[in-house]
């Protein structure tokens, strides 16, 4: 069984005039809260074996927080995870990752809203609100996706 950790990026700076959306970074508070949340996620036993992140700066920085907490693991940026992504297309991409994954692998996926809510609904049929620096755990059981649980940021930082 392969596990997905679907993680929304942490608190990001507001857009500045002339700044590209992809260049928005985590705020100082975003770094602090996201580091605490990722440390909590790992302390709960969710240590990724591989990671995939939107190439947007705030998502990549969130993945950095997870790598700081979990130790080094292979990570790749993926255009499948950018804002405005399409859940059915991402589902096919995720199924490909699962097919390549070894038994028991834990894949961290860092992306954006509303894409993550759309993806979770597409994969599991659940309509969920996805908070910044939260994690939704989904498993592939060989037949389909199964919702495990959702951790709010406050659950992870406790």
Secondary structure, DSSP 8 states (H G I E B T S, - for coil): -EEEEEEE---B----TT--GGG--B-HHHHHHHHHHHHHHHHTT---SEEEE-SSHHHHHHHHHHHHHH---EEEE-GGGSTT--HHHHHHHHHHHHHHS-TT-EEEEEE-TTHHHHHHHHHHS------TT-EEEEEE-SSSEEEEEEE-HHHHH-
